[in-house]
């Protein structure tokens, strides 16, 4: 007897159509494919420090393995690491969180995903300044929320004001996303304006999520956290990561600092998804936070040297404009003057640049703008020189 198989009832869930593949991950994959084919690729795509993880952090992981610290931990992370995160945040910014107000996640992206899943109901709105980190839009969409984009002005350094945010608030606004220093622009939002935003949000019962991934990488001034403002624990949510600060991108350790009920909601979600972050990585992270901090300053000084070189080169290219990043390690030049010969947007620009000159950049459309590309200068001066030579040749042929 022959059985006729039933047709599959839909290959993918409809919610998957709400999100796109990460543009930064796609650029990395395309660059790697060309390398395997023998191309000499210069990769400005990935936001990943080229420095090695500091030795004391690596040694802590090795010790954890030898001590058989290789089993499950608490879903939300070890008490040692949670307390270490709270202590580190207090040391750096003057906050007063305890371990019940902290959860360890599988990277900073996971922290933001979990926050949106735990807090957003369908139809809730999230205010997101443009340009924005690629993942913000997709995690809001996946949670059933709606993005309320606030365009910033390139000529004013992509800065954000409280009045801009206030105009975007509606009765459905649930969260305001703030990322300063910004990925991709490197902009630092004015401290007084950010404090006004928190005050507005607190008055209206709106959460403010501060993404502190790049908080230690400021070229001028001292790092600060909105969570250190008095009386804002019921308003401010902190999403953090060790990936950039300690060159631990592959270790996948992030965290959330928030009121205990929010942490409890995230813990429920995490218990049915990732469970605990890797035990070994947690030991390494604890050492990163309590150990020597000199590596952070070393990286920052090198990033500043690279920033000045990259911006100088970009500004010397005909038709290109480039704002000076105040933090992080990205340049976000306007390359629209080269939109010709089959190029009409940042995606086509990036694809042709990779195909013709083997230089990988991330198109601005991934961040909500069309005239820009993101260049990561978290790579060596030699690679920056080679890649910018090629970029200059590519643009000169079209401007």
ChimeraX attribute file (.defattr): number of C-alpha atoms within 10 A of each C-alpha:
attribute: neighborCount
match mode: 1-to-1
recipient: residues
	/A:1	3
	/A:2	4
	/A:3	5
	/A:4	6
	/A:5	6
	/A:6	6
	/A:7	6
	/A:8	6
	/A:9	7
	/A:10	7
	/A:11	6
	/A:12	8
	/A:13	9
	/A:14	8
	/A:15	11
	/A:16	10
	/A:17	10
	/A:18	15
	/A:19	14
	/A:20	13
	/A:21	10
	/A:22	12
	/A:23	19
	/A:24	21
	/A:25	14
	/A:26	14
	/A:27	22
	/A:28	17
	/A:29	12
	/A:30	14
	/A:31	25
	/A:32	15
	/A:33	13
	/A:34	15
	/A:35	14
	/A:36	9
	/A:37	9
	/A:38	9
	/A:39	14
	/A:40	13
	/A:41	20
	/A:42	22
	/A:43	24
	/A:44	26
	/A:45	25
	/A:46	22
	/A:47	22
	/A:48	18
	/A:49	22
	/A:50	12
	/A:51	16
	/A:52	10
	/A:53	20
	/A:54	17
	/A:55	9
	/A:56	14
	/A:57	22
	/A:58	20
	/A:59	14
	/A:60	20
	/A:61	21
	/A:62	17
	/A:63	15
	/A:64	18
	/A:65	14
	/A:66	10
	/A:67	9
	/A:68	11
	/A:69	16
	/A:70	13
	/A:71	9
	/A:72	13
	/A:73	16
	/A:74	14
	/A:75	19
	/A:76	26
	/A:77	26
	/A:78	21
	/A:79	16
	/A:80	13
	/A:81	24
	/A:82	25
	/A:83	20
	/A:84	20
	/A:85	28
	/A:86	20
	/A:87	20
	/A:88	17
	/A:89	21
	/A:90	14
	/A:91	11
	/A:92	14
	/A:93	17
	/A:94	15
	/A:95	19
	/A:96	14
	/A:97	21
	/A:98	17
	/A:99	21
	/A:100	18
	/A:101	20
	/A:102	27
	/A:103	29
	/A:104	30
	/A:105	32
	/A:106	22
	/A:107	22
	/A:108	25
	/A:109	22
	/A:110	22
	/A:111	24
	/A:112	27
	/A:113	19
	/A:114	21
	/A:115	25
	/A:116	23
	/A:117	18
	/A:118	18
	/A:119	16
	/A:120	20
	/A:121	15
	/A:122	12
	/A:123	15
	/A:124	19
	/A:125	24
	/A:126	30
	/A:127	22
	/A:128	22
	/A:129	25
	/A:130	21
	/A:131	27
	/A:132	24
	/A:133	18
	/A:134	20
	/A:135	20
	/A:136	18
	/A:137	23
	/A:138	19
	/A:139	22
	/A:140	25
	/A:141	23
	/A:142	19
	/A:143	22
	/A:144	19
	/A:145	24
	/A:146	22
	/A:147	21
	/A:148	19
	/A:149	18
	/A:150	17
	/A:151	18
	/A:152	16
	/A:153	12
	/A:154	16
	/A:155	10
	/A:156	10
	/A:157	18
	/A:158	20
	/A:159	20
	/A:160	24
	/A:161	16
	/A:162	17
	/A:163	12
	/A:164	14
	/A:165	22
	/A:166	14
	/A:167	9
	/A:168	15
	/A:169	20
	/A:170	13
	/A:171	9
	/A:172	13
	/A:173	22
	/A:174	23
	/A:175	25
	/A:176	25
	/A:177	17
	/A:178	21
	/A:179	23
	/A:180	27
	/A:181	25
	/A:182	29
	/A:183	25
	/A:184	28
	/A:185	33
	/A:186	25
	/A:187	27
	/A:188	21
	/A:189	19
	/A:190	13
	/A:191	14
	/A:192	11
	/A:193	15
	/A:194	18
	/A:195	14
	/A:196	16
	/A:197	22
	/A:198	24
	/A:199	18
	/A:200	17
	/A:201	23
	/A:202	18
	/A:203	10
	/A:204	14
	/A:205	14
	/A:206	22
	/A:207	22
	/A:208	26
	/A:209	25
	/A:210	21
	/A:211	25
	/A:212	22
	/A:213	24
	/A:214	23
	/A:215	23
	/A:216	19
	/A:217	24
	/A:218	22
	/A:219	17
	/A:220	8
	/A:221	7
	/A:222	11
	/A:223	15
	/A:224	18
	/A:225	19
	/A:226	23
	/A:227	26
	/A:228	17
	/A:229	16
	/A:230	8
	/A:231	10
	/A:232	17
	/A:233	21
	/A:234	15
	/A:235	22
	/A:236	26
	/A:237	25
	/A:238	22
	/A:239	24
	/A:240	26
	/A:241	27
	/A:242	23
	/A:243	23
	/A:244	23
	/A:245	23
	/A:246	21
	/A:247	19
	/A:248	25
	/A:249	19
	/A:250	11
	/A:251	19
	/A:252	20
	/A:253	26
	/A:254	26
	/A:255	26
	/A:256	29
	/A:257	27
	/A:258	25
	/A:259	18
	/A:260	17
	/A:261	11
	/A:262	18
	/A:263	23
	/A:264	18
	/A:265	15
	/A:266	23
	/A:267	24
	/A:268	14
	/A:269	17
	/A:270	21
	/A:271	13
	/A:272	9
	/A:273	9
	/A:274	13
	/A:275	19
	/A:276	22
	/A:277	24
	/A:278	19
	/A:279	21
	/A:280	20
	/A:281	23
	/A:282	29
	/A:283	23
	/A:284	24
	/A:285	28
	/A:286	21
	/A:287	19
	/A:288	24
	/A:289	20
	/A:290	13
	/A:291	11
	/A:292	12
	/A:293	13
	/A:294	9
	/A:295	15
	/A:296	16
	/A:297	13
	/A:298	11
	/A:299	19
	/A:300	19
	/A:301	14
	/A:302	14
	/A:303	23
	/A:304	20
	/A:305	12
	/A:306	20
	/A:307	24
	/A:308	12
	/A:309	15
	/A:310	23
	/A:311	19
	/A:312	13
	/A:313	17
	/A:314	22
	/A:315	14
	/A:316	13
	/A:317	17
	/A:318	15
	/A:319	16
	/A:320	19
	/A:321	20
	/A:322	22
	/A:323	20
	/A:324	19
	/A:325	26
	/A:326	23
	/A:327	26
	/A:328	31
	/A:329	29
	/A:330	30
	/A:331	27
	/A:332	28
	/A:333	22
	/A:334	22
	/A:335	24
	/A:336	21
	/A:337	14
	/A:338	22
	/A:339	17
	/A:340	12
	/A:341	9
	/A:342	9
	/A:343	16
	/A:344	14
	/A:345	20
	/A:346	26
	/A:347	20
	/A:348	14
	/A:349	28
	/A:350	23
	/A:351	20
	/A:352	17
	/A:353	18
	/A:354	21
	/A:355	15
	/A:356	11
	/A:357	19
	/A:358	22
	/A:359	24
	/A:360	28
	/A:361	26
	/A:362	29
	/A:363	27
	/A:364	27
	/A:365	17
	/A:366	24
	/A:367	24
	/A:368	18
	/A:369	17
	/A:370	18
	/A:371	21
	/A:372	30
	/A:373	28
	/A:374	27
	/A:375	25
	/A:376	25
	/A:377	29
	/A:378	26
	/A:379	20
	/A:380	14
	/A:381	15
	/A:382	8
	/A:383	16
	/A:384	22
	/A:385	15
	/A:386	13
	/A:387	20
	/A:388	19
	/A:389	13
	/A:390	18
	/A:391	19
	/A:392	16
	/A:393	13
	/A:394	18
	/A:395	20
	/A:396	13
	/A:397	9
	/A:398	14
	/A:399	15
